[in-house]
Amino acid sequence: MEQYKAEEEKIEREKVRAVGREWLKESIPQDAKAIIVARLKQDDLDSQTDYFASSVQRTIILGFSKHKRRFVF
């Protein structure tokens, strides 16, 4: 049952990605050189074992840029 659910979720994620790709192709401006994105990260840490990590939960396109200067926050 778990394997079936995992397969269904995988198919649903691929459908969402396909819709996102199509939207991006249609929405990107002609003069855009870069995409501005935001990533929601979740901490996966365990202080007792000194395990520090994070995983990206969601990525959102905020806008488009006409230059390629890189800003990391």
N, C-alpha and C positions, 0 to 999 in steps of 0.2 A: 504494500500500500504506500509506504514512504517513497519507494522508487517511482511509482506512478505519479505521486504528487510532485516530486522533484522534476520529473520529465515535463509535466504540465506547466510548472513555473518557468522552466527553461524555454519552452515554446512561447509562453506569454512575454517573457523578457525580450526574446528575439523579435516578436511582433512590435513591441514598443520601440525597440531600436530601429526597426525598419521605418516606422512612422517618423521617428526623430530624424533619420537620415534624409527622408523626403522633404520634411519641413525645412531642414537646414539648406538643402539644395535650392529650394524655392525662396528662402528668406535672406540669404547672405547677399549683402550689397556688392555691387561690381567693384567698388574701390576698397573693399575690406582686405587687409593684409593679415589680420589676426583676429582671434575670437577671445573675448574676455569671459572667463569661467569662474565659478565659485564651487568649492567642494566642501561638503559637510562630512567631517571626520568624526568617528567615534573612537574613544580611547578603549583599547583592549589591554588593560594593564592589570598586573597582579603584583602588588608591592611586596608580598611575602616571598615571592620567588624571583624578584627583580626582573620580571618580564614586562617590558614596556613596548607597546606597539599601538598602531591605530589602523583603522580600515575606513575606506571611503564609502559612505552610505548613500550619497547622492551627489550628482554633478549637475549644475545648472548653468546655462549660457546666459550671461548678463548682458552682453552686447558685442559689438564689433569695433575694431580699431583700424585706423588708416595708417598706422605705423607699426613697427615691430619691436619697439622698446619693451623690454621685459620688466615687469614689476611683480615682485613676489611678496605677499604679506603673510 
